[in-house]
Protein backbone atom coordinates (compact mmCIF):
# COMPACT_ATOMS: atom_id res chain seq x y z
CA UNK A 1 0.00 0.00 0.00
CA UNK A 2 1.46 3.39 -0.97
CA UNK A 3 1.14 6.57 1.08
CA UNK A 4 -1.81 7.87 -0.96
CA UNK A 5 -3.75 4.62 -0.50
CA UNK A 6 -2.91 4.65 3.22
CA UNK A 7 -4.09 8.25 3.54
CA UNK A 8 -7.38 7.60 1.74
CA UNK A 9 -7.96 4.52 3.92
CA UNK A 10 -7.14 6.41 7.14
CA UNK A 11 -9.24 9.45 6.22
CA UNK A 12 -12.24 7.43 5.06
CA UNK A 13 -12.15 5.31 8.19
CA UNK A 14 -11.78 8.36 10.42
CA UNK A 15 -14.61 10.27 8.73
CA UNK A 16 -16.95 7.30 8.34
CA UNK A 17 -16.85 7.37 4.53
CA UNK A 18 -17.16 4.20 2.47
CA UNK A 19 -13.73 3.89 0.88
CA UNK A 20 -15.22 2.12 -2.14
CA UNK A 21 -17.05 5.35 -2.98
CA UNK A 22 -13.77 7.22 -3.50
CA UNK A 23 -12.65 7.31 -7.12
CA UNK A 24 -9.13 8.58 -6.54
CA UNK A 25 -8.20 8.92 -10.20
CA UNK A 26 -11.39 10.80 -11.04
CA UNK A 27 -10.73 13.37 -8.32
CA UNK A 28 -7.03 13.67 -9.14
CA UNK A 29 -7.81 14.22 -12.82
CA UNK A 30 -10.31 16.92 -11.87
CA UNK A 31 -7.88 18.75 -9.63
CA UNK A 32 -5.18 18.55 -12.32
CA UNK A 33 -7.54 20.10 -14.88
CA UNK A 34 -8.57 22.85 -12.48
CA UNK A 35 -4.98 23.60 -11.45
CA UNK A 36 -3.90 23.93 -15.09
CA UNK A 37 -6.95 25.73 -16.49
CA UNK A 38 -7.96 27.94 -13.56
CA UNK A 39 -5.34 28.27 -10.80
CA UNK A 40 -3.52 25.89 -8.48
CA UNK A 41 -5.34 27.07 -5.32
CA UNK A 42 -8.65 26.46 -7.08
CA UNK A 43 -8.00 22.69 -7.18
CA UNK A 44 -8.59 21.85 -3.49
CA UNK A 45 -11.47 24.33 -3.29
CA UNK A 46 -13.06 22.68 -6.30
CA UNK A 47 -12.68 19.23 -4.76
CA UNK A 48 -14.35 20.47 -1.59
CA UNK A 49 -17.22 22.13 -3.47
CA UNK A 50 -17.69 19.00 -5.61
CA UNK A 51 -17.95 16.98 -2.39
CA UNK A 52 -20.59 19.35 -1.05
CA UNK A 53 -22.54 19.19 -4.31
CA UNK A 54 -22.37 15.40 -4.40
CA UNK A 55 -23.50 15.21 -0.78
CA UNK A 56 -26.45 17.49 -1.48
CA UNK A 57 -27.41 15.18 -4.34
CA UNK A 58 -27.42 12.09 -2.13
CA UNK A 59 -23.73 11.26 -1.94
CA UNK A 60 -23.78 8.25 -4.24
CA UNK A 61 -20.89 7.46 -6.54
CA UNK A 62 -23.10 8.60 -9.39
CA UNK A 63 -23.64 11.96 -7.68
CA UNK A 64 -19.88 12.32 -7.25
CA UNK A 65 -19.21 11.47 -10.88
CA UNK A 66 -21.86 13.92 -12.06
CA UNK A 67 -20.48 16.74 -9.90
CA UNK A 68 -16.90 15.99 -11.01
CA UNK A 69 -17.90 15.94 -14.67
CA UNK A 70 -19.71 19.28 -14.35
CA UNK A 71 -16.79 20.89 -12.54
CA UNK A 72 -14.32 19.51 -15.10
CA UNK A 73 -16.41 20.98 -17.91
CA UNK A 74 -16.44 24.35 -16.16
CA UNK A 75 -12.67 24.21 -15.68
CA UNK A 76 -11.99 23.17 -19.27
CA UNK A 77 -14.05 26.06 -20.60
CA UNK A 78 -12.80 28.58 -18.05
CA UNK A 79 -11.14 31.67 -19.46
CA UNK A 80 -8.91 33.54 -17.04
CA UNK A 81 -8.99 37.30 -16.95
CA UNK A 82 -5.92 38.86 -18.58
CA UNK A 83 -4.76 40.33 -15.26
CA UNK A 84 -4.42 36.91 -13.58
C-alpha distances in whole Angstrom, upper triangle without the diagonal:
4,7,8,6,6,10,11,10,12,15,15,16,18,20,20,19,18,14,16,18,16,16,14,16,19,19,18,21,23,23,23,26,27,27,29,31,32,31,27,28,29,25,24,27,27,24,25,28,27,25,28,30,28,28,32,32,30,26,26,23,26,28,24,25,29,28,26,28,31,30,29,32,34,32,32,36,36,39,39,42,43,43,40
4,6,5,6,9,10,11,12,14,16,17,18,20,21,20,19,15,17,19,16,16,13,14,18,17,16,19,21,20,20,24,25,24,25,28,29,28,24,25,26,22,21,25,25,22,23,27,25,24,27,29,27,28,31,31,30,26,26,23,26,27,24,24,28,27,24,27,30,28,27,30,31,29,30,34,34,36,36,39,40,40,36
4,5,5,6,9,10,10,12,14,15,16,18,20,18,19,15,17,19,16,16,13,15,18,17,15,18,20,19,19,23,23,22,24,27,27,26,22,22,24,20,19,22,23,20,21,24,24,22,25,27,26,26,30,30,29,25,26,23,26,27,23,24,27,26,24,26,29,27,26,30,30,28,29,33,32,35,34,37,38,38,34
4,5,5,6,9,10,10,12,14,15,16,18,16,16,13,15,16,12,12,9,11,14,13,11,15,17,15,16,19,20,19,21,24,24,23,20,20,21,17,16,19,19,16,18,21,20,19,22,24,22,23,26,27,26,22,22,20,23,23,20,20,24,23,20,23,25,23,22,26,27,25,26,29,29,32,31,34,36,36,32
4,5,5,6,9,10,11,12,14,15,16,14,14,10,12,14,11,11,9,12,14,14,13,16,18,17,18,21,22,22,24,27,27,26,23,23,23,20,18,21,21,18,19,22,21,19,22,24,22,22,26,26,25,21,21,18,22,22,19,20,23,23,20,23,26,24,23,27,28,26,28,31,31,34,34,37,39,39,35
4,6,5,6,8,10,11,12,14,15,14,14,11,14,15,13,14,12,15,18,16,16,19,21,20,21,24,25,24,27,29,29,28,24,24,25,21,19,22,23,19,20,24,22,20,23,26,23,23,27,28,26,22,22,21,24,25,21,23,26,25,23,26,28,27,26,30,31,29,31,34,34,36,36,39,41,40,36
4,5,5,6,8,10,10,12,14,13,14,11,14,15,12,14,11,14,17,15,14,18,19,17,19,22,22,21,24,27,26,25,21,21,22,18,16,19,20,16,17,20,20,17,20,23,21,21,25,26,24,21,21,20,23,23,20,21,24,23,21,24,26,24,24,28,28,26,28,32,31,34,33,36,38,37,33
4,6,5,6,8,10,10,12,10,10,7,10,11,8,10,9,12,14,12,12,16,17,16,18,21,21,21,24,26,25,24,21,21,21,18,15,18,18,14,15,18,17,15,18,20,18,18,22,22,21,17,17,16,19,19,16,18,21,20,18,21,23,22,22,25,26,25,27,30,29,32,32,35,37,37,33
4,6,5,6,8,10,10,9,9,7,10,11,10,12,11,15,17,15,16,19,20,20,22,24,25,25,27,29,29,28,25,25,25,21,19,21,21,18,18,21,20,17,20,22,20,19,23,24,22,18,18,17,21,21,18,20,23,22,21,24,26,25,25,29,29,28,30,33,33,36,36,39,41,41,37
4,6,5,6,9,10,10,11,9,13,14,13,15,14,18,19,17,18,21,22,21,23,26,26,25,28,31,30,28,25,24,25,22,19,21,22,18,18,21,21,18,20,23,21,20,24,25,23,20,20,19,23,23,20,22,25,24,23,26,28,26,27,30,31,29,32,35,34,37,36,39,41,41,37
4,5,5,6,8,8,10,9,13,13,11,14,13,16,17,15,16,20,20,18,21,24,23,23,26,28,27,26,23,21,22,19,16,18,19,15,14,18,17,14,17,20,18,17,21,22,20,17,18,17,21,20,17,20,23,21,20,24,25,23,24,28,28,27,29,32,31,34,33,36,39,38,34
4,5,5,6,5,6,6,9,10,9,12,12,16,16,15,16,20,19,19,22,24,24,24,27,29,28,27,24,23,23,20,17,19,19,15,15,18,17,13,16,18,16,15,19,19,17,14,15,14,18,18,15,18,21,19,19,22,24,23,24,27,27,27,29,32,31,34,34,37,40,39,36
4,6,5,6,8,8,11,12,12,15,15,19,20,18,20,23,23,23,25,28,27,28,31,32,32,31,28,27,26,24,21,22,23,19,18,21,20,17,19,21,19,18,21,22,20,16,17,17,21,21,19,21,24,23,22,26,28,26,27,31,31,30,33,36,35,38,38,41,43,43,39
4,6,8,10,11,14,15,14,18,17,21,22,19,21,24,24,23,26,28,27,28,31,32,31,30,27,25,25,23,20,21,22,19,17,20,20,17,18,21,20,18,21,23,20,17,19,19,23,22,20,23,25,24,23,27,28,27,28,31,31,31,33,36,35,38,37,40,42,42,38
4,6,9,10,14,13,13,16,16,20,20,18,20,23,22,21,25,27,25,26,29,31,29,28,26,24,23,21,18,19,20,16,15,17,17,13,15,18,16,14,17,19,17,14,16,17,20,19,17,20,22,21,21,24,25,24,26,29,29,28,31,33,32,36,35,38,40,40,36
4,7,9,12,11,12,16,17,21,20,19,21,24,23,23,26,28,27,28,32,32,31,31,28,27,26,24,21,21,22,18,17,19,18,14,16,18,16,14,17,18,16,13,14,15,19,18,17,20,22,21,21,25,26,25,27,30,30,30,32,35,34,37,37,40,43,42,39
4,6,9,8,9,12,14,17,17,15,18,21,20,20,23,25,24,26,29,30,29,28,26,25,24,21,19,19,19,16,15,17,15,12,14,16,13,12,15,16,13,10,11,12,15,15,13,16,19,18,18,21,23,22,23,26,27,27,29,31,31,35,35,38,41,40,37
4,5,6,8,11,13,16,16,16,18,21,20,21,24,25,25,27,30,30,30,30,28,27,26,23,21,22,21,17,17,19,17,14,16,17,14,13,17,16,14,11,10,10,14,14,13,15,18,18,18,21,23,22,23,26,27,27,29,32,32,36,36,39,42,42,39
4,5,6,9,10,13,14,14,16,18,19,19,22,23,24,25,27,29,29,28,26,25,24,21,19,21,20,16,17,19,17,14,17,18,15,15,19,18,16,13,12,11,15,15,13,15,18,18,17,20,22,22,22,26,27,26,28,31,31,35,35,38,41,41,37
4,5,8,10,13,13,14,16,18,18,20,22,23,24,26,28,29,29,29,27,27,26,22,21,23,21,18,18,20,17,15,18,19,15,16,19,18,16,12,11,9,13,14,12,13,17,17,17,19,22,22,22,25,26,26,27,30,31,34,35,39,41,42,38
4,6,9,12,11,12,14,16,16,18,20,21,22,23,26,26,27,27,25,25,23,20,19,20,18,15,15,17,14,12,15,15,11,12,15,14,12,9,7,6,9,10,9,10,13,14,13,16,18,18,19,22,23,23,25,27,28,32,33,36,39,39,36
4,6,9,9,8,11,13,13,14,17,18,19,20,23,24,24,24,22,22,20,17,16,17,16,12,13,15,13,11,14,15,12,13,16,16,15,11,10,8,11,12,9,10,14,13,12,15,17,17,17,20,21,21,22,25,26,29,30,33,36,36,33
4,6,5,6,9,10,11,13,14,16,17,19,20,21,22,22,21,21,20,16,16,17,15,12,14,16,13,12,16,16,13,15,18,17,16,13,12,8,11,12,9,9,12,13,10,13,16,15,15,18,20,19,20,23,24,27,28,32,34,35,31
4,6,5,6,9,10,11,12,14,15,16,18,20,21,20,18,19,18,14,14,16,15,11,14,16,14,13,17,17,15,17,20,20,19,16,15,12,14,15,11,11,15,14,12,14,17,16,15,18,20,18,20,23,23,27,27,31,33,33,30
4,5,5,6,8,10,10,12,14,15,16,18,19,20,18,19,18,14,15,17,15,12,16,17,15,15,19,19,17,19,22,21,21,18,17,13,15,16,13,11,15,15,11,13,16,15,13,17,18,17,17,21,22,25,26,29,31,32,28
4,6,5,6,9,10,11,12,14,16,17,18,18,17,18,16,13,14,16,13,11,14,15,12,12,16,15,14,16,19,18,18,15,14,11,12,13,9,8,11,11,8,9,12,12,10,13,15,14,15,18,19,23,24,27,30,31,27
4,5,5,6,9,10,11,12,14,15,16,16,14,15,13,10,10,12,10,7,10,12,9,10,14,14,12,15,18,17,18,15,15,12,13,13,9,9,12,10,7,10,12,11,10,13,15,13,15,18,18,21,22,26,28,28,25
4,5,5,6,9,10,10,12,14,15,15,13,14,13,9,10,13,11,9,13,14,12,13,17,17,16,19,21,21,22,18,18,15,17,17,13,12,15,14,10,12,15,13,11,15,16,14,15,18,18,21,21,25,27,27,24
4,6,5,6,9,10,11,12,14,14,13,15,14,10,12,14,12,11,14,15,13,15,18,18,17,20,22,21,22,20,19,16,17,17,13,12,14,13,9,10,13,11,9,12,14,11,12,15,16,19,20,23,25,26,23
4,5,5,6,9,10,11,11,12,12,13,11,8,10,11,8,8,12,12,10,12,15,15,14,17,19,19,20,18,18,15,15,15,12,10,12,10,7,8,10,8,6,9,11,9,10,13,13,17,17,21,23,24,21
4,5,5,6,9,10,10,10,8,10,8,5,7,9,7,7,10,12,11,13,15,16,16,18,20,21,22,19,20,18,18,17,14,14,15,13,10,12,13,10,8,12,12,9,11,15,14,17,17,20,22,23,19
4,5,5,6,8,10,10,8,11,10,7,10,12,11,11,14,15,14,16,19,19,19,22,24,24,25,22,23,20,21,20,17,16,17,16,12,13,15,12,10,13,13,10,11,14,14,16,16,20,21,22,18
4,6,5,6,8,9,10,12,10,8,12,13,11,11,15,15,14,17,19,18,19,22,23,23,25,23,23,20,20,19,16,15,16,14,11,11,12,10,7,9,10,7,7,11,10,13,14,17,19,20,17
4,5,5,5,7,7,9,6,5,9,10,8,9,13,13,12,15,17,17,18,20,22,22,24,22,23,21,21,19,16,16,16,14,11,12,12,8,7,10,9,5,8,10,9,12,12,15,17,18,15
4,6,6,5,4,7,6,5,9,10,10,11,14,15,15,17,19,19,20,23,24,25,27,24,25,23,24,22,19,19,19,17,14,15,16,12,11,13,12,9,11,13,11,13,12,15,17,17,13
4,6,6,7,10,10,9,13,14,13,14,17,18,17,20,22,22,23,26,27,27,29,27,28,25,25,24,21,20,21,19,16,16,16,13,11,13,13,9,9,12,10,11,11,14,15,16,13
4,6,9,11,10,10,14,14,12,15,17,17,17,20,22,21,22,25,26,26,28,27,27,25,25,23,21,20,20,18,15,15,14,12,10,11,10,6,6,8,7,8,8,12,13,15,12
4,7,9,7,8,12,11,10,13,15,15,15,19,20,19,21,24,24,25,28,26,27,25,25,23,21,20,20,17,15,16,15,11,11,12,10,6,8,9,7,8,7,10,12,13,10
4,6,5,7,10,10,11,13,15,15,16,19,20,21,22,25,25,26,29,27,28,26,27,25,22,22,22,19,17,18,17,14,13,15,13,10,12,13,10,11,9,12,13,13,9
4,5,6,8,10,10,12,14,15,16,18,20,21,22,24,25,26,28,26,27,25,26,24,21,21,22,19,17,19,18,15,14,17,15,12,14,16,14,15,13,15,17,16,12
4,5,6,7,9,11,12,13,15,16,18,19,21,22,24,25,27,24,26,25,26,24,21,22,22,19,17,19,19,15,15,18,16,13,16,18,15,16,14,16,18,17,13
4,6,5,6,9,10,10,12,14,15,16,18,20,21,22,24,22,24,23,23,21,18,19,19,16,14,16,15,11,12,14,12,10,13,15,12,14,12,15,17,17,13
4,5,5,6,9,10,10,12,14,15,16,18,20,21,23,20,22,20,21,19,16,16,17,14,12,14,14,10,11,14,12,10,13,15,13,16,15,18,20,20,16
4,5,5,6,9,10,11,12,14,15,17,18,20,21,19,20,19,21,18,15,17,18,14,13,16,16,12,13,16,15,13,16,18,17,19,18,21,23,22,19
4,5,5,6,9,10,11,12,14,15,17,18,20,18,20,20,20,18,15,17,17,14,13,16,15,11,13,16,14,12,16,18,15,18,17,19,22,21,18
4,5,5,6,8,10,10,12,14,15,16,18,16,18,17,18,15,12,14,14,10,9,12,11,7,9,12,11,10,13,15,13,16,16,19,22,21,18
4,6,5,6,9,10,10,12,14,15,17,14,16,14,16,13,10,12,13,10,8,12,12,9,10,14,13,12,15,17,16,19,19,22,25,25,21
4,5,5,6,9,10,11,12,14,16,13,16,15,17,14,11,14,14,11,11,14,14,11,14,16,15,15,18,20,18,21,21,23,26,26,23
4,5,5,6,9,10,11,12,14,13,15,15,16,13,11,13,13,9,10,13,12,9,12,15,13,13,17,18,17,20,20,22,25,25,22
4,5,5,6,8,10,11,12,10,12,12,12,9,7,9,9,6,6,10,9,7,10,13,12,12,15,17,16,20,20,23,26,27,24
4,5,5,6,9,10,11,8,11,11,12,9,7,10,11,8,9,12,12,11,13,16,16,16,19,21,20,24,24,27,30,30,27
4,5,5,6,9,10,9,12,13,14,10,9,13,12,9,11,14,13,12,15,17,16,17,21,22,21,24,24,27,30,30,27
4,5,5,6,9,8,11,12,12,8,8,11,9,6,9,12,10,10,14,15,14,16,19,20,19,23,24,26,29,30,27
4,5,5,6,5,7,8,8,5,5,8,8,6,9,11,11,11,14,16,16,17,20,21,21,25,26,29,32,32,29
4,5,5,4,8,10,11,8,8,12,11,10,12,15,15,15,18,19,19,21,23,24,24,28,29,31,34,35,32
4,6,7,10,13,12,9,10,13,12,10,14,16,15,15,18,20,19,21,24,24,24,28,28,31,34,34,32
4,6,8,10,9,6,9,11,10,9,12,14,13,15,17,18,19,21,23,24,24,28,29,31,35,36,33
4,6,9,9,7,9,12,12,11,14,16,16,17,20,21,22,23,26,27,27,31,32,35,38,39,36
4,7,8,6,7,10,11,10,12,15,15,16,18,20,21,22,24,26,26,30,31,33,37,37,34
4,5,5,6,9,10,11,12,14,16,17,18,20,21,23,24,26,27,31,32,35,38,39,36
4,5,5,6,9,10,10,12,14,15,16,18,20,21,22,24,25,29,31,34,37,38,34
4,5,5,6,9,10,10,12,14,15,16,18,20,21,23,24,28,30,33,36,37,34
4,5,5,6,9,10,11,12,14,15,17,18,20,21,22,26,28,31,34,35,32
4,5,5,6,8,10,11,12,14,15,16,18,20,21,24,26,29,32,33,30
4,6,5,6,9,10,10,12,14,15,16,18,20,23,25,28,31,33,30
4,5,5,6,9,10,11,12,14,15,17,18,22,24,27,30,32,29
4,5,5,6,9,10,11,12,14,16,16,20,22,25,28,29,26
4,5,5,6,9,10,10,12,14,15,19,20,23,26,28,24
4,5,5,6,9,10,10,12,14,18,20,23,26,28,25
4,5,5,6,9,10,11,12,16,18,21,24,26,23
4,5,5,6,9,10,10,14,16,19,22,23,20
4,5,5,6,9,10,13,15,19,21,23,20
4,5,5,6,8,12,15,18,21,23,20
4,6,5,6,10,12,15,18,20,18
4,5,5,8,10,14,16,18,15
4,6,9,11,15,17,19,17
4,6,10,13,15,18,16
4,6,10,12,15,13
4,7,9,12,10
4,6,8,7
4,5,6
4,6
4
